[in-house]
Amino acid sequence: MGSASIDPVLLDDIICRLLEFKQARPGKQVQLMEGEIRQLCTVAREIFLQQPNLLELEAPIKICGDIHGQYADLLRLFEYGGFPPKANYLFLGDYVDRGKQSLETICLLLAYKIKYPENFFLLRGNHECASINRIYGFYDECKRRFNVRLWKTFTDCFNCLPVAALIDDKILCMHDPGRDIKGWGMNDRGVSFTYGPDRVSDFLMKNDMDLVCRAHQVVEDGYEFFADRQLVTIFSAPNYCGEFDNAGAMMSVDESLMCSFQILKPADKRSRFI
């Protein structure tokens, strides 16, 4: 694995401590040492650098959208989908900011990436970027619980995350489609781009794909189709920021590329299957 490595016993112990949270009172912080977190960042970064920027993955796999520091909800996703390595996972980014436990969230995800490098995958979201998470909470959480140096270590790690994944050559996954695809127009805010259903169809046809899967946007039911079911948005943080009454969702892709959705209902309502 190159020069960076972590003792497997220590890695298992870190995962164990992070999972003990399930029995703790809600919101309780998991105690990790700064040195342990630095090791997670360094070793994971090396794995990200060894793997391609466009991941080529195989079904079956479970796909999750934004988590945003909602650690208890991340654990609920694993409870319903199966804790690694019972299932393969792809996360579409936005692990940090806004929620109260970005550190626990990103540490567990990095630990699983290190333990199961060929079965557990993380993409880069717009919040895995220093200019964004400096403002929306992650910087402050690192500074309050540890120090700014640790935040910079995370930044070095985030800068190496892959940006897209292709599942069995048919399902293209990314945090949010960029402006590189032709046929985009400026949106009203002047800071991003809009696209119509025809652009999605053209892109899929041109590249012989079936579906674009993205995250980035709160949707009421946790998932939402667009462009005649050729694009799906997945958002995995229920009751986002405590301000929305949205559900969270996880998309399961089986061997035949059939997609189904598992829903985390908002508040404490039980999950349901579709």
Summary of the structure (lengths in Angstrom):
residues: 274
radius of gyration: 17.9
end to end distance: 39.9
largest distance: 52.0
contacts: 898
relative contact order: 0.15
helix: 35%
strand: 20%
